[in-house]
Amino acid sequence: MDSLAALPPPSERRLALRVTPEAQRALRQGHPWLFDRAIVSQSAAGQPGDLAVIFDERRRFVAIGLYDPASPIRVRVLQQGAPAAIDAAFFAGRLAAAVARRAALAGQETSGYRLVHGEGDGLSGLVIDRYDRVLVLKLYSTAWLPHLHQLLAGLAQVAPAEAVVLRLSRTVQRQPAALHGLADGATLAGTLTANPVIFRENGLRFEADVLHGQKTGFFLDQRENRARVEGLAAGREMLNVFAYTGGFSLYAARGGAPAVVSLDSSAPALAAAGRNFELNRHWPGVAAARHDLLVEDAFAGLARLAKAGRRFDLAVVDPPAFAKQQSEIPAALHSYRRLAALALGVLRPGGVLVMASCSSRVSAEEFFAAVDRGAARARRRLHQLARTGHPVDHPIGLAEGAYLKCLVAVAEE
């Protein structure tokens, strides 16, 4: 763990904070964030990772968490209601509980899944993804840095791995002075012998670029929706828009889609999609399917395919987050409407549309309404088959964390 040598140990000092009545109520109801504007008084200036104890006006304990002076989320709450020692044993306990929640996944021929989902597992600002024998630990706050030694010790107990790789959010990367020499892609423990890492999902083999790939190398949250697409794919020509490394495409092929088109603006991502198909040629459906790669902007590509008269029986549209801040919501909803209309423009009557959103700022109701308006624009009616949300390894720990929603619908005339 030489890469951790320069990290400061957790401070023995505890910050004492008093907060507004509204914040007290939210914390007592289990909300895992304390915002800077809710702090009424503070005993001292804090450093990243200091333990902050929150009291009410009668000096009664409310919560304890990790202090982050650079973030509007000033405290990442770890414990509410009753005091607790935040130490190696505490982290090991939270990690063990997270591992236990996912025990069933291993029986599904799955070695790639989210091991810790931040607030949903009581570890706000921390994500850990498993890719077979490699763990990828992603930080969304520098407050975690002084606690990495204890966290890794807990991981070694409950989820042994050949290597633990560090990934950092963009916000954290913009704070180099707080990183003490650590960088995105650093190996925190063990040895990373190969990248990309090969893992299994429902028996299919995929590669994950754990050093440079989006998120931690793969979009693990769509596993259940990919399986649903496989069940719908038999005999259907399929278009996968925003295909990335071809997850939906590969499931559709195994499910019996005779032809699959993966469309994405990233040539390297589509090259990975091609390699993922090669990893799975032993599946008869994958070996039989024709797989075409289109490097193209999604909006332009859909319009071009429609103009050329291309039609499909199954279309998956899984765009990136269009609204990362409040001001972007109207534009995001407009984009969802456009995409729905464009996708329906290349779907045959009776074709299936699978459309998802990962924008947490766009509510499920707003998203589904936008898709309906897009269908109206395309003069098509949608017969809903399912609406889905988060899989078991992405538990929701707060309302703002419910980002994933997906519609499965038959496109009628």
ZITARA-V43733 format. One record per backbone hydrogen bond with DSSP energy under -1.0 kcal/mol. CO is the residue of the C=O (numbers start at 0). NH is the residue of the N-H. If there is no record, write none. Layout:
# ZITARA-V43733
co=CO nh=NH
co=CO nh=NH
This chain:
# ZITARA-V43733
co=0 nh=3
co=1 nh=4
co=3 nh=6
co=14 nh=52
co=15 nh=42
co=16 nh=54
co=17 nh=39
co=17 nh=40
co=19 nh=23
co=20 nh=24
co=21 nh=25
co=22 nh=26
co=23 nh=27
co=24 nh=28
co=25 nh=30
co=26 nh=29
co=31 nh=76
co=33 nh=74
co=34 nh=37
co=35 nh=38
co=37 nh=19
co=40 nh=17
co=46 nh=49
co=49 nh=66
co=50 nh=14
co=51 nh=64
co=52 nh=16
co=53 nh=61
co=53 nh=62
co=55 nh=58
co=59 nh=55
co=61 nh=80
co=62 nh=53
co=63 nh=77
co=63 nh=78
co=64 nh=51
co=65 nh=75
co=66 nh=48
co=67 nh=70
co=71 nh=35
co=71 nh=73
co=73 nh=67
co=74 nh=33
co=75 nh=65
co=78 nh=63
co=79 nh=81
co=84 nh=86
co=86 nh=90
co=87 nh=91
co=88 nh=92
co=89 nh=93
co=90 nh=94
co=91 nh=95
co=92 nh=96
co=93 nh=97
co=94 nh=98
co=95 nh=99
co=96 nh=100
co=99 nh=102
co=101 nh=104
co=104 nh=107
co=108 nh=202
co=110 nh=131
co=112 nh=129
co=115 nh=127
co=116 nh=119
co=117 nh=120
co=117 nh=122
co=118 nh=121
co=122 nh=125
co=124 nh=139
co=125 nh=117
co=126 nh=137
co=127 nh=114
co=127 nh=115
co=128 nh=135
co=129 nh=112
co=130 nh=133
co=132 nh=161
co=132 nh=162
co=133 nh=130
co=134 nh=164
co=135 nh=128
co=136 nh=166
co=137 nh=126
co=138 nh=168
co=140 nh=143
co=141 nh=144
co=143 nh=146
co=144 nh=147
co=146 nh=150
co=147 nh=151
co=148 nh=152
co=149 nh=153
co=150 nh=154
co=151 nh=155
co=152 nh=156
co=153 nh=157
co=154 nh=158
co=161 nh=190
co=162 nh=134
co=163 nh=187
co=163 nh=188
co=164 nh=136
co=165 nh=184
co=166 nh=138
co=168 nh=172
co=169 nh=173
co=171 nh=174
co=174 nh=177
co=175 nh=178
co=178 nh=181
co=182 nh=185
co=185 nh=165
co=188 nh=163
co=196 nh=207
co=198 nh=205
co=199 nh=110
co=199 nh=111
co=200 nh=203
co=203 nh=200
co=205 nh=198
co=207 nh=196
co=207 nh=209
co=208 nh=212
co=213 nh=216
co=217 nh=219
co=218 nh=221
co=219 nh=222
co=221 nh=225
co=222 nh=226
co=223 nh=227
co=224 nh=228
co=225 nh=229
co=226 nh=230
co=228 nh=231
co=232 nh=235
co=236 nh=312
co=236 nh=313
co=237 nh=260
co=238 nh=315
co=239 nh=262
co=240 nh=317
co=242 nh=245
co=245 nh=249
co=246 nh=250
co=247 nh=251
co=248 nh=252
co=249 nh=253
co=250 nh=254
co=251 nh=256
co=252 nh=255
co=255 nh=234
co=257 nh=289
co=258 nh=237
co=259 nh=291
co=260 nh=239
co=261 nh=293
co=262 nh=241
co=262 nh=242
co=263 nh=295
co=265 nh=269
co=266 nh=270
co=267 nh=271
co=268 nh=272
co=269 nh=273
co=270 nh=274
co=271 nh=275
co=272 nh=276
co=273 nh=277
co=274 nh=278
co=276 nh=279
co=277 nh=280
co=279 nh=282
co=282 nh=286
co=283 nh=287
co=284 nh=288
co=289 nh=259
co=291 nh=261
co=293 nh=263
co=293 nh=295
co=296 nh=300
co=297 nh=301
co=298 nh=302
co=299 nh=303
co=300 nh=304
co=301 nh=305
co=302 nh=306
co=303 nh=307
co=304 nh=309
co=305 nh=308
co=311 nh=347
co=312 nh=351
co=313 nh=238
co=314 nh=353
co=315 nh=240
co=316 nh=355
co=324 nh=327
co=325 nh=328
co=327 nh=331
co=328 nh=332
co=329 nh=333
co=330 nh=334
co=331 nh=335
co=332 nh=336
co=333 nh=337
co=334 nh=338
co=335 nh=339
co=336 nh=340
co=337 nh=341
co=338 nh=342
co=339 nh=343
co=340 nh=344
co=342 nh=345
co=345 nh=311
co=347 nh=350
co=350 nh=410
co=351 nh=314
co=352 nh=408
co=353 nh=316
co=354 nh=406
co=356 nh=404
co=358 nh=361
co=362 nh=366
co=363 nh=367
co=364 nh=368
co=365 nh=369
co=366 nh=370
co=367 nh=371
co=368 nh=372
co=369 nh=373
co=370 nh=374
co=371 nh=375
co=372 nh=376
co=373 nh=377
co=374 nh=379
co=375 nh=378
co=380 nh=411
co=382 nh=409
co=385 nh=407
co=387 nh=405
co=390 nh=393
co=397 nh=400
co=398 nh=401
co=400 nh=402
co=404 nh=356
co=405 nh=387
co=406 nh=354
co=407 nh=384
co=407 nh=385
co=408 nh=352
co=409 nh=382
co=410 nh=349
co=411 nh=380
